Amino acid sequence: MSLTDLAVQRCISPSCGATYSTSEALVACGKCGSLLDVVYDWNRGKPPTSLKDFEQMWSRRHEPLRFSGVWRFHELLPFANPAAVVTVGEGQTLLQQADGVAKYVGLNAGRLYLQYEGMNPSGSFKDNGMSAAFTHARAIGAKRAACASTGNTSASLAMYCSVTKLMKAIIFVGSGKISYGKLAQALDYGALTVQIAGDFDDAMARVKEVSRDLGIYLVNSVNPFRLEGQKTIMFRVLEALRWEVPDWIVVPGGNLGNSSAFGKAFSELLELGLIDRAPRLAVINAVGANTLYELYENRKMRWDSATGDMCQACNYYKELDRDGKKASTLASAIEINRPVNLTKCLRALEVCDGVVREVTDQDIMDAKAQVGTGGIGCEPASAASVAGAKMLRREGVIAADDRVVCILTGHLLKDPTATVAYHTTDQDQFNKVLGSRGVKRASFANRAVAVPNDLDEIIKAIQLYS
């Protein structure tokens, strides 16, 4: 057993509060069905007395534990013994000051930062959580791991299985609901890929049942250990800002694992006295997959220290079923109607005085093009954070001089079809890929220039357009 005795799994409902050993693979409380947290006994452990203590880890980057951008912060997620962690070098990410994007959003120069998680080995933020989940799975002796996915989770799971040879990967995807860039990873890495008739929500329901019946380790973000790894995205943001807390964290909202993890990170840092305030949190839905926005902003559903009416979500889901409404957005990574981490996200919004917004696919693609001009390409879902920041700035919720961090969750090449369609001169291709999703214009298109195969004409074109 490679787990420490510093952690337990605990039901997030205070009225229940049931606890379980970390040696169990659980995705919900066995008594009340609520989600679980990984909770630490900080008095028995050795948490840092200052976040600056982590700076010394850079001198130990020859050690796999400290080279990892997740396990460099092991003292803040000490559920496993250091020698037993699973790492493939995840978390070597970049926080870039982006003045061009700041101008587009309406912020002053030097006030907008892009946290680029596309630099992870599988190309998305999922590697942060997968490293932690894999570490737990290995510790309890799991032989197979499964997930439902719109693409990024499957790519990450397949990669960890392929590189480590510790487990076999089983992936559930919905029909037509995964980009080729992501599907290619899962197939190339050797995962068993099961495509069902349905969308992500259908795939999520089935994978839960299969994992339960066959004893397969489930790595979706309903797994509390996944979120422990995703906490470290915020630790790296603080590290890049020399441990100063920004005013805003803006993140796309799909299954709501990131927003939930971020809230937990800041809650624990406050508890440990390592920060004196939490940033505000903005979670951005796509209009075509806007469950959180509908429940939080329109129906005023709140965590209220776990006293809020969670039945509002059940009632809303019944409405979705009654109307046959499925999630629909070109931002495939957040094309989810039933986010499994809804309650944890509501808690995070309370901790971080948060807001929720929805943006159109047009907003997303325009913001994505602006991110690209700065040299960091992102997948469509990532750009929801920038589109949301622009909306909040226009509303006056974010001030021009606020320090804002937008999370870019995945690499440009995760979904190149949308990018090419946005910039293309082929109207049919544009209409097929984007027009069908309500994108009417490519406001910032960088179109190819067609010229004859003639040197003089090529030189003229270059002189004209450059």
Buried (B, 14 or more C-beta within 10 A) or exposed (E): EBBBEBBBBBBBBEEBBBEBEBEEBBBBBEEEEBBBBBBBEBEEBEBEEEBEEBEEBEEEEEEBBBBBBBBBBBBBBBBBBBEBBBBBBBBBBBBBBBBBBBEBBBBBEEBBBBBBBBBBBBBBBBBBBBBBBBBBBBBBEBEBBBBBBBBBBBBBBBBBBBBEEBBBBBBBBBEEBBBEBBBBBBBEBEBBBBBBEBBBBBBBBBBBEBBEEEEBBBBBBBBBBBBBBBBBBBBBBBBBBEBEBBBBBBBBBBBBBBBBBBBBBBBBBBEBEBBEEBBBBBBBBBBBBBBBBBBBBEBEBBBEEBEBEBEBBEEBBEEBEEEEEBBBBBBBBBBBBBBBBBBBBBBBBBBBEBBBBBBBBBBBBBBBBBBBBBEBBBBBBBBBBBBBBBBBBEEEBBBEEBBBBBBBBBBBBBBBBBBEBBBBEEEEBBEEBBBEBBBEEBEBBEEEEEBEEEEEEEEEBEEEEE
